[in-house]
C-alpha cells in the first residue's frame, strides 16, 4: 500500500472523539479556563482515567503518593503539560486493540521509551512533558500500518525487539512508521514540535530542530537494548553516541543502565490496552 493511500483511508486513522476534541479546544485558547478543562475532563471518564494513569506513570508525583483526582493532576501539571498528557491519553484510548498486536507489550515498551525520554529531558532541562508524550506515541504509526496491512512481513516481528524495523519497512514499502505516526499526529492537530519529533525519530539530523527527535531516538534505543539484553545477550552493542552528543548528553553509555528508569511492568501497561 502506498503512503498516500494509507493516509487517505479514514478507516486506518482513528478519529478524534468529540469529548476529547472539546477538551483540547479549550486547552488551545489563549487563556484556558482550568475549571472548564477539569469539568470537560471529568465528563470524559475514560479519558480522565487514562490521564491519571499517565500522570502517575510519568512520575510527576512529588513524593506525596499517587495523584488521584483530575483537579490535583491539572494543578500539578500546569496547562502545557496537561495539554500534552491529554493528547497522549486520547491516543492510548484510540488504539484499544489492533489485530495481531500484543497491546500490553506495545504499551509497556512505549511507556519505557516515554519514561526514558522524560528522564533525559529533565536532565537536559528540556520540556519533560513533550518528551514523554513523543516517546509514548512514537510507535503509533506502526499500529496504523498493522491495521492496514496485517500480513505484511515487515510488520510481523514484535515491535519492542525489532531493531531493524524502520530499515525493513523502507526497503519494502518506501516509508516507515515514523512518517505515518507524524501524519496521524498532524491529523489530530498536535503541535508541530511533537509531529517533527515523531517524523524524525529515526534520523534526528533530518529535522530543522532535532532536539526532541533525538530524545525519542535515544530513548527507543535504550528501551530496545533493554528488551534485547534481558538475558545478557548484548545484541545492541553500540549506543548512538553522535545523537547523544548533538543533544548535549556527554555519556551515551548510561543509556545501557539497567537502573535508568523504573521499567514498566505488564500490569501498568495493561491499563492502556
N, C-alpha and C positions, 0 to 999 in steps of 0.2 A: 504494500500500500504506500502510495506517495504521501509525503508530508502534507501537502495542500489538501488532499482528500481526507486524511485523518483529521485535520483541524477543522475542516468544513462540515464534519458529521457531528451533529449535536448529540447523538446517542453516546459518543465516547467522551464528551466533555461535560462533566456534571454541571448542572445549572445552579446558580446562586439562589438558595431558598429565600422567600420573601421576608421572613422574620430576620434572617441574617443580614439581608440587604438593608433593612431598616436600621439595624444596629450600626452597620458600617457607614451608612449615610450620615447618621448623627455624629459618628466619630470623625467624619471628614469635614464637617463645617468648621469655620474659623474659630469659633468658641463653643465647643461641645458642652452640652448640659450634662454633667456627670450623673445627676439624679435621673435624668431621662435615659441615659445609657444604662444605668442599673435597672431601671424599670423594664426596658426593652430586653435586656439580657435575662432578667428573671422570668420574663414571659416565655422565653425560648428555653425550656427546661433542658433539652438535650444539649444545646449549645452551652448553657451555663455549667452543666456538669463537666463537659469536656474542657471548658476553660479552667475550672478549678483543678482538674487533674493536671492540666498543663502547667498552671502556676506552681503547683507543688512539685511536679517533675522537674521544672526548671530551677528549683532551689531558690526561689525568691524569698522564702521564709527567713526571718531574721533570728531564728532560734526560739521563737515562742510557740512552736508547734505548727501543725498544718493549718493552712488557710481554708476556712470552711464556708465563707459567705461571699457573694458577689460584691457587696459593699466593701468588705475588707480587702478583697482582691484588687478592685479598681483603685481604692485609696492607696494601696501599697505600690501598685504598678505605675500609676500615672497614666495620662491619656495615650501617650505614644506607645508604651509597652502594652497597654490594654488593647489598642488597635491591632498591634502585631499578633498578640496571642488570640484575639477573637478570630482573626483571619486563619491562624493555624488550627484553631478548634473547629472552624467551619469546614476546612478542608478534610480534617480527620473524620468528620461526620459524613462528608460527601462520598467517601470511599469506604463504605461499610462492608463490602465483600467483593472480591474480584476472583472469578473462577480460575482455579489453578494456582492461586497465590495463598501461601500461609500468611494471613494478615497479621497474626500475632507476631510472627518472626519479622515481617516487614516493618511494623511499627516499633518493635523492640530495637531493631537496628537503626531506624530513623531517629528514635529518641536518643540513642547513644551518640549519633552524629550531631544532633541538636545540642546535647549537653556539652560535648567537646567544643563545638563552635562557640557556645556561650562562654565556656571557661577561657578559651583563647582570647575572645573579645574582651572579657573583663580584664585579663592580664595586660592587654594592649590598650586599655581604656577606650574601647570602641563600644558601639551600641550592642549590648548583650542580647537584648530582646530581638533585634533584627537578625543577629547571627543565629539565635536559637530557632526562630521561625524559618529562616532559609535552610538550616540543617534539617529541620523536621520535614520540610516539604521537598527536599532535594530529589527524592525518588518518585514523585507523583507522576512524572512523565512516563515512567516505566509501567505504572499501573494502567494508564490510559492506553499505551501501546499493547499491553497484555489483553485488555478488554477487546481491542480492535483486531488483534492478531494472536489469538490464544495458542496457536500451534507453531508459531514462528520459532525456529531453532535458536535465534539469538536472544530470545526471551525465555528460554527454557530453564537455564540454571537458576539456582537460588540467588536472589538479589544480593543478599548480605555477603556471600562468599565468592561472587563472580567478579574478580578484579580486572577482567578484560571485557567487561560488558559494553562499554562505550565503543571500543575498537571493533568489536564484533558487530554491533548494530550499524556503525558507519559503513563497514565493509558490505554488509548485507542489504541495508536499506538506503544508505546515503545520508542518514540523520540518526540521532540517538536521543535518549530520554532527557538530557538536559534541555535541548531545544523544545521538546514537546512540553516539558514541565513549565518552561518560561512562557510559552504561548498560553498555557492554561492559566498561569498567574496573571498574565496580561488581560485575559478574557474576564477574569474576576476583578479587574481594576485594582490589583495590588500595586504598591509603589514601585517605581522604576528601579530603585536600588535593589529590591527583592527579585524582580524579574531578571535583572542583569546578573545577580548572584547565582540564580538557577541556570541561566543560559551559559555562563562562562565557567561553571564549576569544574569542568574537565580541563580547560585551558584558560586559567585566570588571566594570562598575559594578553588575551584577545579582548579583554574588557577595557573600556575607557578608564574606569576606576575599578581596579581588580581587588580591592580590599576584602569585600565580603565574599566574593567568589573564591578568593584564596583561603579564607577561613573555612568555607564549606569543603574545598578541595583537601585541606589538611585534616579536617575532622573526619571526612569519609575515609581517607587513607588510614587514619589511626583506628577508627572503628572496624574497618575491614581487616587490618592487620591483627587486631584482637580476635576477630572471628576466626581467621585462618591459623592463628598461633595458639589456640586454646590448649592444644596438646603438645606445645613446644615444637611445632613444625617449622616455624620461622620461614613461612612461604613468601613473606614480603620483607626483603632484606634491606632495601634502600629507601629511607624516608625522603620525601620531596624537599630537599634542602633549599633549592633555588626559590621555590614558592614561599617557604618559611622565611628566608632572608628578606624576600621582597616585601613581606608584610610586617617585618620588624621582629620576627621571632628568631633569636640567635641560635637556639639549640633545638633542632628538629628531632634529635634523638629522644627527647622527652615525649614525643608522640607515641612511643612504644610503651610508655609507663603503664603498667597494669593498674596503678592507683590513680590514673589521670582523672577519672570520674567514678561515681557510683554506677557501675554498669547496670543497665535496665533489666530487671527480672521479668520473666514472662507474664507474671500476674499483673504487673504495672502496664505492660503493653496490651494485655488482653482487654483492658478497659477502653482502648481506642479501636479495637476491631469489632 
